[in-house]
C-alpha cells in the first residue's frame, strides 16, 4: 500500500491568504514565494521570505491552498514538518513558523537553532 507523502511545509489558510494578498499587491507576476534559512541572530538561524520570479534547479516546491512555495534546497532539512502561519494582533503581524526541528529560540524570536 502506498503512503501519501507529507509536504515539506504545511501552510495554514491564514498564511495562504496573506501570501495571495502580497503577491497581488506586488503588481507584477510572480511564481510564488521562496523560503530559505540564513545565519543570523543570537541563536544562529532565521527564516527568509522573498518573492520568487523563477524556479531554481533544486528547489522543493509545495503547492497548497492556491499558492506556490519554493524552498531553498539548503533550507529543506531544517524545514521538514514545519507549519507556516500568519499571525496578526494589536502589536505586530507576521509569518510564524512552527518547526518541530527547533531545539531552541532566542528571547526576541528572531533566530533559532536545530
N, C-alpha and C positions, 0 to 999 in steps of 0.2 A: 504494500500500500504506500503510495507517495504521500509525503508530508508537505504541507504548504510551507513555503519559505517565508520567514518573517522579514519584513523590510528592515533595512539597516537603521532606519529612522522612522518613528511614528509621529504623525503630525495631528495635533488637535484641530477641531473645527475652527476654533477661535484663531489659531495661528494661521490656518489656511486662508481664512477671510482677510486677515491683516496682510498677508503676502499678496493676495489678489489686489487689495486696495493700493499697496505700494507699487506693484507692477503697473497698474492702471495710471496712477498719479505720475509715474516716471515720464510718461509722454513719448516714449519710443519703444519699439518692440524689444522684448526680452525673452530669452529661452526659459528663464526661471530665476531661481536664486542659487547661490553657491555657499555651502557651509564648509568652513575649514577650522583649523586649530593653529594657534601661534603661541610662541613663548612670550609670556607677559605676566606681570603682577608678582605678588609675593608668594604665590603657590605654584607658579611655573607655566600654566597653560590657560588660554582663554579661547572662546569661540569667536569666529569671524563670520560675518554675513555680508554678501555683496551681490549685486545684480550679475547674472550670468548671461552673456550675449552669445557665447558659443560653448560647445561641449569639448572638454579635453579628452584625450585618448583613454585614460584610465579612470575617469570619473565614474563613481557609483551613482546611478540615477534612481530616485524614488519619485514615483508619480502617484499622488494621493490627493483626494478631495479637490481635484481640478487644478492642482499646481504641480510644477516640476521642481524638484530639489536636486541639485548636483552636489555630491560630496567629494571633496578633495581626497584622492587616494591616500595621502599621508595622514588624513584625519579619520579614515574609516574605522580602524581598530579601536580608536578612542571613543567612537560614537555608537558602536553596535548596541542596540537595545534602548537607545535614548528616545525620549519623548520631547518633542518641541512644542511649546505652548506660547501663547501671548497673554500677558497679564497687564491689566490697567487698573490703577487705583488712584486715590487722591494725590499721592505724592510722586508717582512715577508710572511709566509704562514701558514695556519692552518684551523681547522674546526671552523665554526661560527654558532651560534645558534640564530635564530630569534624567540624569545619566547614572545608570546602575554601576558603571565602571569607576566613578569618582571615589577616591579614598579620603579626600578632604577638600575643603574650600576655604578661601581666605575670608576674614571677617567682613570685608566690604562687598564680597560676592563677585569681584572682578575676575578671579582666577581660581583654578582647581588643580588637583594632581590625581594621577591614577596609580 
